[in-house]
């Protein structure tokens, strides 16, 4: 019998392994969630990465963060954090200030406009998450969270290069 994912993808044979099915299931779910979040952010003219930056900087408080700290905290890594921050600064959502002692150090902070915008978005995003996962029991959500943490806990998980098979 085929799995729910195989049926959803209209695949007529089983996956080659549980690992393959798990990775594809995670990727499929993430893609659906990302698309829904992007649609929810569209009326606010924000990308997922921009929304993530606003949340990161709101959490950092008045001290702000340097570009590298912002980049390392992003959920989805972006190739050019500087350009992302440039666009957000042009929109008035963030401000950047060079350090007086070390001119190379630039502190990024959320502006009042950015705080107001992210504040408006909080409820629609919370409602979206409720729609996405509200039907799942608390116990199952905890198991899911813990299982994904276990996957990521492998030493050097994010930095480990892929082992290439023989062609």
Order of alpha helices (4+ residues) and beta strands (2+ residues): alpha-alpha-alpha-beta-alpha-alpha-beta-beta-alpha-alpha
